[in-house]
Amino acid sequence: MGEREFADVLRAAIQARGLGLERIRERLLVQGVSVSMATLSYWQSGRSRPERRGSLAAIAVLEEVLEVPAGTLSASLGPPRPRGRWLSTVPDRPDVAAYWPRPDAVESAVSEVDIHWDERLTRISQHDRVSIGADRGEHSYHSRQVLRAEADGPDRWVVIMHLDEHDRPLPVIRPLRHCSLGRTVRRPADGLLVAELLFDRPLRKGETIITEHELVNVAPYPPATNYERKFRLPVREFVLEVCFDPDVLPATCTAFSQLDDGAEQARAVDVASEVHVVVLNFGPGRLGFRWAWV
C-alpha cells in the first residue's frame, strides 16, 4: 500500500460524499484542521501523501468529514516510504510549502516545476550570504549547496524565494557554478519566485555536487528586516551570514530557529557589519536572523 492506494481510496470517498475540495477544506477548518486546497489535490491525485505528524492527524478528521469508517484512509497509507541513509531519519517530512506564510500560493507555483527528485538529494552543506545595502534594502543573496544523490537520476535543485513586500520587483536569479537555469515561475502578486537549477548532468547514486547561485534584487530594493532559510528536510551543516553596510548598522539583531512544530528559540547577537550562525544536523524547520533599525 502507498501513495497510489491512498489516492484511490481518498478519491472514491470524495466522489461518494459529493463534496468539492473547497467544501472539504472548509469543514476541516471548522474542526480546527488546516489543509490547503493544493495539498488535498495532491493527495487525491497521488502526487504526494500525508506523512508529517500534522498531516497524519488530519486524516482522522478527514474520515469524519467524508463519512467513512474510522481507519479507512489511514489503513490505505501503508508503511512510510523508504528514503536514503540521511533522509530515512526523517519519518515525518513536512510538505513542500511548510513554513511559508501562504502555503497555497507556494504549492501552486511549485506545481509548475519538477520537484520529484527533492527527497533523493541529501543536504550535506548549505551556505547563504545575504547582502544588505546602506539604503537598508535587500540587495542580494548568494547560496552554495553541497548535495548527495541517494538514487540514480537527480538532475536539478528547486529554489523558492518569497518577498514580504509584494509591490517590489522580483529578484533575478543567476546560476554561478555547476548549474543552469531551467523552468522559472514568477508570481509578483504573491511575491514568489520558483526556479529550477539544472545540474551539468544527472547524478548517480552516491555522487555529490557543489552548486552556487545568487538572487539579485533590483531597485527599489525591498526593505530588509529579516532573513530565514526553511528546511523541509534536514541539512548536515548550515551557515548563514548577513552582511550590513559598515556605516549603516541595525540597532538590534536576533538569531532564531524553530524545529518542525516546536517552539521558536531566539537569542540576541552582537550587532556588527557581519553576523553569522552555524548549525549542524538541523531540520526540518527554519532558521534565520531578524533585526531592527534605529
N, C-alpha and C positions, 0 to 999 in steps of 0.2 A: 504494500500500500504506500502511497506517497502523494505527490502533487496532483497527478492525473486523477487518481481515485477520489481525492478530496474535492477537486474541482467538479468532477461528475456528480458527486453526491450533493454538493452545495448548489450547483446549477439546477438539479432536479428539484431540490427543496424550494428554491426561489420560484421556479416555474409553478410548482404545485400551490405555493402560497399566494401567487398572483401579485406580488409587490415589486415595485421598481427599486433600484439601488438607492435612490434618494429617500424613499419612504423607509427602507430598511435602516439607512444611516440615521434618520430622524428618530426612529423608535429605539435604536441603540442609545442615542444621546439622552433620551428621556430616562433611561435606566443607568445613566452615568457612564456609558461606554462610548469612547470616541474612536471611530474607524472611518477613514476617509473614503470617498467615492472611488478614488483610484485604487485603493487597496482592495476594496470589495470586488472591483472589476478584475484586478489581477488574480485574486483568489479563485473566482469562478471560471476564469479563462485558463487557469493552470500556469500562469506566468510566474506566480510565487505562491507560497503557502504560509500560514501563521506558524511562527517558531519562537518569536520573542515572548517573554513571560506575559506582557500585557496583551499581546495578540491571542495567546492561548486562553487567557482568562476571558477574553471577549467571546470565545466560541460558545461557552455555556449560555451566555445571554443571547447570542445569535440563534441558538437552537430554540430558545423560548420564543423569540420574535417570529421564527419560521414555523413554529408549532410542530416541531419534530421531536421524537423521543430523546430524552437526555442521553448523550453519548453518541448520537448518530454521526455528527460531524467529527468529533474528536477521535472516534474509533477509525475513521477513514484516513486519518493522517499517517498512521503507521509510525515507525521509529524515525528519529531525526536523520536527516540526510548526512552521509559521510562527507568529511572535509579533509583538507590537508593536515599535516602534522601540527601546524600552529593554529589554523582556523578551527580544528576539531576541538580546541579547548574553549570554544565559544558556543555553547549549546543553544543560546537564545540570541540569534543575530537580529539586531534592530532592522527595521525596514529602511530602504534606501533614503527615504525622506525624514528619518528620525532626527530629532534635534533641530530641525529647521522651523522657523516661525510659521510658515504656511505649507504644510506637507502636501496638500492637494496640488498647489502650483508647482512644487518641485517634482512630484511624481508625474504630472502632466508633461513637463519639459523633458524629464529623463526618459519618458516613454518613446521619444523620438531618436534616441541614440541606443547603441548596443552596450548593455552592462552585464551580459551574461557571463563574462569572464571575471567579474569583480571578485567573486568569492573563491576564485582559483589563484589569486595573487596574494601572497603573504607580504605584509608591510614590514620590511626589515628596518628601514630608517626613513624618516621624513624630516626635512629641514625647511622651515618657512622663514623668510626675511621680509618684513614689512617696512616700507619707507614712507615716513610722514614729513611733509614739507613745512617750510616756515609759515605757510598760509593755514597750517593746521589741517590740511587736507590729506587724504589717502592718495599717494602718488603711484605706488607700485607694490607688487607682491612677487617675490622670487621663491620658487619652490623646487626642491630637489628630492627625488624619491629613489629609494633602493627597494626593488621588488623581486620576489622569487616566485616562479611558476610552480604550482602544485599539480599541474597536469600539462599535457601537450596542448599547445594551441593559443594561449593568451597572446593577444596582439594589440591591446590598447588599454589606456587608462582614461577614465572619465573624470573631468573636472567640473565641479559645481561651485558657482560663485554667486553670492547674493549681496546686493547693496541695500542698506537700510533706507537710503534716500532714492525713491523711485523716479524723481524728476531729474536725475543726473544721467549723463550718457553711460552706457555700459562699457567696461574696460575692453581693451584689445588684448587678445591672448597671443603670445609669441612662443612657439616651441623653440627650445635652445639646444637641447642635446638628446640624441638618440630617439627622437620622436618627431612626428609631423602632424599637422592639423587635419583632423577628419571632419565629421559632421559637427556643426555648431548650431545651437538653438539659442536665440536671443529673445528674451521676453522683457522689454524695457518697462512695461506697465507693472510687472511683478518684481523688477529689479533683479532678474535672473539671467545668468549666462551658464549654459551647459555645453561642454565641448569634449570631443574625443581626441586624445593624443595617441596617434598610431605609432607603434614601435617600428624600428627598422625592419624587423621580421618577426614572425610568430616565435614564441619561446617554446623550448622543450621542457619537459618536467625536470625540476631541479635547477634550471638555469636562472640566473639573476640578471637584472638590467638596472642601470642608473639613468634616470631621465631628469631633465630640468626644463622648466618653463617659467614664464613670467606673465603676469597680468598688469597692464599699464593703463591707468585711468587717464582721461583727457579732461581738460578744463571745461567748465568749472569743476574742480575736484570735489568729491563728496567729503563732507566734514568727518574727521576721524576722531572717534571717541572709544573705539574698541576693535579688537580682532580676536576671532576664535576659530579653531580648527575642529571639525566634527569627525569623529571616527565611529563608523558603524561596525567596523572590525578592528581588532587590536593592532597596535604597532609596537615593534620591539623597542624602538628609540624615536623620540620626537623632540626636536629642538625648535623653539620659536624665538625669533628675535624681532623686536620692534625698534626701529631707528628713528629718532626725532632730530630735527634741526637743533644744533647745539645752542642757538640763540633763542629758540622758542620751545621751552620745555613745559610739560604739563605740571599742574600743581600737585597732583596725586596720581599714583598708579597702583593698580591692584591685579595680582595674578589670581585666576580662578580655575577650577576644574570641577567636573561633575561626571561620575561614572554611572552610565546607564540610567536607572531610575533612582539613584541615590541622591542625597542632599548635596548642594553645591558647597565646595570648600574654597575659601578665599583668604588671601593674605596680602598685606601691604608690602610693596617693594620700594627700594630707594629710587627716587627719580634721577635719571641720567640720560645722556644722549642716546644710549643704547641699553635696553633691558632685555633679558632673555630668561628662558626657563628650559630645563632639560628633564624629561621623564622617561622612564624605562617600563616596558611591558604595560602600556597604557591602553585602556579602552575595553569595550565600547564606551563612548562618552564624548565629552567636549572639553576643550582646554583653551585658555587664552588670557588676554590682558584687557582691562578697561581702565580708562584714565579720564581725568577732569582737568579742564583748562582754567586759568585764573579768570 
